[in-house]
């Protein structure tokens, strides 16, 4: 079946927009001719970095307003609305800003979609190795951010315990495990 024919956009209207995202409402038509409404959030793709060394990872923790709690994750983020660059440039920028780390080796692990039922956004996952410590340069929204090194065993336990609930972090870890199996 052709993906473009599964659901056809009849019309679209912008509901909301700010510098980080937009929300649109599309009138759609399905294969059987039945029409409906589909809400879509458009956000820029982001980069996620797995800073790895000594059989473990550097994680960041910050308060996540939408879920009302602090959570650990791999460093990640998107370019501001007025900036642009390659996924690797973005990964290096996020790593340096959030952790102060600089990576001599940056290996692409893959691209995944985020919440593909409602959001048109994905992320490029990178493995950062041969790390050198520097000073973080966090954005104002990241002022409460802290970081920590954890072993792989601690990382897995943090997922089990609910300390890591970020789906992108867990998905990127899966890409890393697939990468590790090949090398």
C-alpha positions as CSV (number, residue, x, y, z in Angstrom):
1,X,0.0,0.0,0.0
2,X,1.2,3.5,-0.8
3,X,1.7,5.6,2.3
4,X,0.6,8.8,0.6
5,X,-2.8,7.2,-0.2
6,X,-3.5,5.9,3.3
7,X,-4.5,9.3,4.6
8,X,-4.9,12.3,2.4
9,X,-4.8,15.9,3.7
10,X,-7.8,17.9,2.5
11,X,-7.0,21.2,4.3
12,X,-4.9,22.5,7.1
13,X,-5.0,25.4,9.5
14,X,-2.4,26.8,11.9
15,X,-3.8,26.7,15.5
16,X,-0.7,27.9,17.4
17,X,2.9,28.8,16.8
18,X,5.8,30.0,18.9
19,X,9.6,29.9,18.5
20,X,9.8,26.2,19.5
21,X,6.8,24.6,17.9
22,X,3.6,24.9,15.9
23,X,0.3,23.1,16.2
24,X,-1.9,22.6,13.1
25,X,-5.2,20.9,12.6
26,X,-5.6,19.0,9.3
27,X,-8.8,17.8,7.8
28,X,-8.0,14.4,6.4
29,X,-9.7,11.7,4.2
30,X,-9.0,8.0,4.8
31,X,-8.9,5.3,2.2
32,X,-12.6,4.5,2.7
33,X,-13.5,8.1,2.0
34,X,-14.3,8.9,5.7
35,X,-13.1,12.4,6.7
36,X,-11.8,13.4,10.1
37,X,-9.5,15.8,11.9
38,X,-5.8,15.2,12.8
39,X,-3.9,17.5,15.1
40,X,-0.1,17.6,14.4
41,X,2.6,19.2,16.4
42,X,5.6,20.4,14.3
43,X,8.9,20.7,16.0
44,X,12.5,20.7,14.7
45,X,14.5,17.6,14.8
46,X,17.0,17.4,17.6
47,X,20.3,15.6,18.4
48,X,20.8,13.3,21.3
49,X,24.3,12.4,22.5
50,X,25.5,9.3,24.4
51,X,28.7,10.5,26.1
52,X,30.4,7.1,26.9
53,X,33.6,6.2,28.7
54,X,34.9,3.7,31.3
55,X,31.9,1.3,30.6
56,X,29.4,4.0,31.5
57,X,27.7,7.2,30.5
58,X,27.5,10.9,31.5
59,X,23.8,11.8,32.1
60,X,22.1,15.1,32.8
61,X,19.1,15.7,35.1
62,X,16.7,18.5,35.1
63,X,13.1,19.4,36.0
64,X,10.7,18.7,33.2
65,X,7.7,20.9,33.5
66,X,5.3,18.9,31.3
67,X,5.6,15.8,33.5
68,X,6.2,17.8,36.8
69,X,9.3,16.0,37.9
70,X,13.1,15.8,37.6
71,X,14.4,13.2,35.2
72,X,17.8,11.8,34.0
73,X,18.6,11.6,30.3
74,X,21.3,11.8,27.7
75,X,22.2,15.3,26.7
76,X,19.9,16.5,23.8
77,X,18.4,19.5,22.2
78,X,17.6,21.4,19.0
79,X,19.0,24.5,17.4
80,X,17.3,27.7,18.4
81,X,14.9,29.0,15.7
82,X,17.5,31.4,14.2
83,X,20.3,28.9,14.0
84,X,21.0,26.0,11.7
85,X,23.7,23.3,11.1
86,X,24.3,19.6,10.6
87,X,23.1,17.0,13.1
88,X,26.7,16.4,14.2
89,X,27.3,20.1,14.8
90,X,24.1,20.2,16.9
91,X,25.2,17.1,18.9
92,X,28.6,18.6,19.6
93,X,26.9,21.9,20.7
94,X,24.4,20.1,23.0
95,X,27.2,18.0,24.6
96,X,29.4,21.0,25.3
97,X,26.5,23.2,26.5
98,X,24.9,20.7,28.9
99,X,28.0,18.8,30.2
100,X,31.1,20.8,29.2
101,X,32.4,17.6,27.5
102,X,34.0,17.7,24.1
103,X,34.3,14.5,22.0
104,X,37.2,13.7,19.7
105,X,35.0,10.9,18.2
106,X,31.4,11.3,17.3
107,X,29.7,8.3,15.8
108,X,26.2,8.5,14.3
109,X,24.0,5.7,15.6
110,X,20.8,6.4,13.7
111,X,17.6,8.5,13.3
112,X,14.4,7.8,15.2
113,X,11.0,9.5,15.2
114,X,9.5,10.8,18.5
115,X,5.8,10.2,19.3
116,X,5.1,9.7,15.6
117,X,1.4,9.6,16.2
118,X,1.2,13.3,17.1
119,X,4.5,15.0,16.5
120,X,6.5,15.5,13.3
121,X,9.9,15.5,15.0
122,X,12.8,13.0,15.2
123,X,16.3,12.9,16.5
124,X,19.7,11.9,15.4
125,X,21.5,9.8,18.0
126,X,25.3,10.0,18.4
127,X,27.9,8.1,20.4
128,X,30.5,10.5,21.8
129,X,33.8,9.1,22.8
130,X,37.4,10.2,23.6
131,X,35.9,12.8,25.9
132,X,37.7,15.9,27.3
133,X,36.1,17.9,30.2
134,X,35.4,21.6,29.9
135,X,32.9,24.0,31.4
136,X,29.2,23.7,30.6
137,X,27.5,26.7,28.9
138,X,23.8,26.0,29.8
139,X,20.9,27.9,28.5
140,X,18.6,29.8,31.0
141,X,16.1,27.0,30.9
142,X,18.8,24.6,32.0
143,X,20.0,26.4,35.1
144,X,18.8,23.6,37.4
145,X,20.6,21.0,35.3
146,X,23.1,18.7,36.9
147,X,25.2,15.8,35.5
148,X,26.5,12.6,36.7
149,X,28.6,9.6,35.5
150,X,26.9,6.2,35.8
151,X,28.0,2.7,34.9
152,X,26.0,0.7,32.3
153,X,24.6,-1.4,35.1
154,X,23.5,1.7,37.0
155,X,21.9,3.1,33.8
156,X,19.8,0.0,33.3
157,X,18.7,0.1,37.0
158,X,17.8,3.8,36.6
159,X,15.4,2.8,33.8
160,X,13.9,0.0,35.9
161,X,13.5,2.4,38.9
162,X,11.9,5.1,36.9
163,X,14.7,7.6,37.3
164,X,15.1,7.6,33.5
165,X,11.7,7.9,31.8
166,X,12.8,9.8,28.7
167,X,11.8,7.7,25.7
168,X,14.5,9.2,23.4
169,X,17.2,8.2,25.9
170,X,16.0,4.6,26.2
171,X,15.5,4.4,22.4
172,X,19.1,5.7,21.8
173,X,20.4,3.2,24.2
174,X,18.8,0.5,22.0
175,X,20.6,2.0,19.0
176,X,23.9,1.8,21.0
177,X,23.3,-1.8,21.9
178,X,22.8,-2.6,18.2
179,X,25.9,-0.7,17.4
180,X,27.9,-2.6,20.0
181,X,26.7,-5.9,18.6
182,X,28.2,-5.0,15.2
183,X,31.6,-3.9,16.6
